[in-house]
Amino acid sequence: MSEMTYAHELDTSGLMCPEPVMMLHGVVKNMMQGDVLRVIATDPSTTRDIPKFCQFLGFTLLEQKEESDIFFYYIQKPA
């Protein structure tokens, strides 16, 4: 599978709830419409929190995957 293209990256490795989602709010403010953000996380609660963040704020969760206890999320800001 080829790597998804993204314009922004947020690495929250080592941070626990609620910090990853709090940081996510700050990053998405500076994104342009249609931009894709890759989030890297190690907190398993992000598997619940980030999809809910996207659902409530109207962002598109393009992909969510786990590799060796690291979680990756690709989020697109609505146009």
PASEBA-1860 file (N, C-alpha, C; in nm, 3 decimals):
! residues 79
1> MSEMTYAH> 0.084/-0.119/0.000/0.000/0.000/0.000/0.088/0.124/0.000 ~ 0.059/0.219/-0.086/0.140/0.339/-0.094/0.103/0.435/0.020 ~ 0.201/0.516/0.057/0.183/0.612/0.165/0.090/0.724/0.119 ~ -0.003/0.762/0.203/-0.096/0.869/0.170/-0.023/1.003/0.174 ~ -0.058/1.092/0.084/0.003/1.225/0.079/-0.063/1.315/0.183 ~ 0.017/1.393/0.254/-0.036/1.485/0.354/0.048/1.612/0.355 ~ -0.015/1.721/0.397/0.051/1.852/0.399/0.101/1.889/0.539 ~ 0.044/1.827/0.641/0.077/1.861/0.780/0.096/1.732/0.860
9> ELDTSGLM> 0.175/1.742/0.966/0.195/1.626/1.053/0.195/1.671/1.198 ~ 0.131/1.592/1.282/0.127/1.615/1.426/0.172/1.487/1.494 ~ 0.286/1.493/1.563/0.338/1.376/1.634/0.308/1.391/1.782 ~ 0.216/1.310/1.832/0.178/1.317/1.973/0.231/1.195/2.050 ~ 0.334/1.131/1.997/0.391/1.013/2.061/0.429/1.043/2.205 ~ 0.390/0.953/2.295/0.422/0.968/2.436/0.323/1.051/2.514 ~ 0.231/1.117/2.447/0.132/1.200/2.516/0.005/1.119/2.540 ~ -0.060/1.147/2.651/-0.181/1.075/2.688/-0.302/1.169/2.684
17> CPEPVMML> -0.420/1.109/2.674/-0.546/1.182/2.672/-0.549/1.282/2.788 ~ -0.590/1.405/2.764/-0.651/1.461/2.644/-0.554/1.537/2.553 ~ -0.424/1.530/2.580/-0.328/1.613/2.506/-0.331/1.595/2.354 ~ -0.335/1.472/2.299/-0.336/1.462/2.152/-0.450/1.538/2.086 ~ -0.571/1.529/2.141/-0.684/1.597/2.080/-0.675/1.747/2.103 ~ -0.624/1.790/2.216/-0.606/1.934/2.240/-0.507/1.991/2.138 ~ -0.398/1.919/2.112/-0.301/1.964/2.014/-0.361/1.962/1.873 ~ -0.445/1.865/1.846/-0.511/1.853/1.716/-0.596/1.977/1.687
25> HGVVKNMM> -0.667/2.026/1.787/-0.748/2.148/1.770/-0.662/2.264/1.724 ~ -0.543/2.278/1.782/-0.454/2.388/1.745/-0.402/2.377/1.603 ~ -0.371/2.257/1.558/-0.315/2.237/1.425/-0.419/2.259/1.316 ~ -0.540/2.208/1.335/-0.640/2.218/1.228/-0.682/2.363/1.202 ~ -0.667/2.450/1.301/-0.700/2.592/1.281/-0.615/2.653/1.171 ~ -0.490/2.608/1.157/-0.396/2.666/1.061/-0.394/2.594/0.927 ~ -0.479/2.494/0.910/-0.484/2.420/0.785/-0.576/2.489/0.685 ~ -0.547/2.471/0.558/-0.633/2.521/0.451/-0.741/2.416/0.423
33> QGDVLRVI> -0.851/2.459/0.363/-0.957/2.365/0.326/-0.901/2.259/0.232 ~ -0.933/2.134/0.257/-0.888/2.023/0.173/-0.753/1.966/0.212 ~ -0.678/2.036/0.300/-0.548/1.985/0.344/-0.564/1.856/0.422 ~ -0.462/1.771/0.414/-0.461/1.644/0.488/-0.353/1.653/0.597 ~ -0.390/1.608/0.715/-0.302/1.605/0.831/-0.278/1.459/0.870 ~ -0.149/1.426/0.894/-0.118/1.294/0.949/-0.090/1.311/1.098 ~ -0.162/1.235/1.180/-0.141/1.236/1.324/-0.076/1.104/1.362 ~ 0.030/1.112/1.442/0.099/0.995/1.496/0.073/0.994/1.646
41> ATDPSTTR> 0.028/0.881/1.698/-0.006/0.873/1.841/0.033/0.738/1.897 ~ 0.057/0.735/2.027/0.086/0.609/2.097/-0.021/0.577/2.203 ~ -0.109/0.672/2.229/-0.215/0.652/2.328/-0.332/0.577/2.263 ~ -0.363/0.456/2.312/-0.474/0.379/2.253/-0.608/0.451/2.257 ~ -0.627/0.544/2.350/-0.757/0.615/2.357/-0.779/0.703/2.234 ~ -0.674/0.731/2.156/-0.694/0.810/2.034/-0.778/0.733/1.932 ~ -0.783/0.600/1.942/-0.865/0.523/1.848/-1.013/0.554/1.866 ~ -1.049/0.606/1.982/-1.185/0.650/2.009/-1.197/0.801/1.991
49> DIPKFCQF> -1.100/0.875/2.044/-1.109/1.021/2.050/-1.095/1.090/1.915 ~ -1.003/1.044/1.830/-0.981/1.113/1.703/-1.098/1.091/1.606 ~ -1.152/0.970/1.593/-1.273/0.957/1.509/-1.390/1.043/1.559 ~ -1.406/1.054/1.692/-1.513/1.139/1.747/-1.486/1.286/1.715 ~ -1.361/1.329/1.726/-1.322/1.465/1.690/-1.364/1.494/1.546 ~ -1.332/1.403/1.456/-1.366/1.422/1.315/-1.516/1.428/1.294 ~ -1.588/1.338/1.358/-1.733/1.331/1.342/-1.800/1.460/1.392 ~ -1.761/1.508/1.509/-1.825/1.626/1.567/-1.789/1.754/1.492
57> LGFTLLEQ> -1.668/1.764/1.438/-1.625/1.888/1.374/-1.631/1.884/1.222 ~ -1.678/1.772/1.166/-1.699/1.766/1.023/-1.574/1.739/0.940 ~ -1.468/1.689/1.004/-1.347/1.652/0.931/-1.364/1.510/0.877 ~ -1.292/1.478/0.770/-1.298/1.345/0.712/-1.179/1.263/0.761 ~ -1.207/1.149/0.824/-1.101/1.056/0.864/-1.077/0.966/0.743 ~ -0.972/0.998/0.668/-0.944/0.925/0.544/-0.890/0.785/0.570 ~ -0.809/0.773/0.676/-0.750/0.643/0.707/-0.709/0.641/0.852 ~ -0.719/0.523/0.913/-0.677/0.500/1.051/-0.608/0.365/1.051
65> KEESDIFF> -0.482/0.361/1.098/-0.412/0.232/1.101/-0.320/0.224/1.221 ~ -0.282/0.101/1.254/-0.193/0.076/1.367/-0.076/-0.008/1.318 ~ 0.044/0.035/1.356/0.165/-0.040/1.324/0.253/-0.044/1.448 ~ 0.273/-0.162/1.504/0.361/-0.181/1.620/0.327/-0.085/1.735 ~ 0.202/-0.082/1.775/0.154/0.002/1.886/0.165/0.152/1.859 ~ 0.180/0.191/1.735/0.176/0.331/1.695/0.054/0.348/1.606 ~ -0.023/0.453/1.634/-0.147/0.478/1.561/-0.126/0.593/1.463 ~ -0.177/0.576/1.343/-0.167/0.679/1.240/-0.308/0.715/1.195
73> YYIQKPA> -0.332/0.846/1.181/-0.461/0.897/1.136/-0.435/0.997/1.024 ~ -0.515/0.990/0.921/-0.508/1.086/0.811/-0.642/1.158/0.808 ~ -0.638/1.287/0.836/-0.758/1.368/0.855/-0.758/1.479/0.750 ~ -0.873/1.496/0.685/-0.884/1.602/0.585/-0.980/1.711/0.634 ~ -0.933/1.836/0.622/-1.016/1.950/0.660/-1.121/1.971/0.551 ~ -1.246/1.993/0.590/-1.352/2.006/0.489/-1.331/2.127/0.399 ~ -1.373/2.112/0.274/-1.361/2.221/0.176/-1.475/2.319/0.188
END
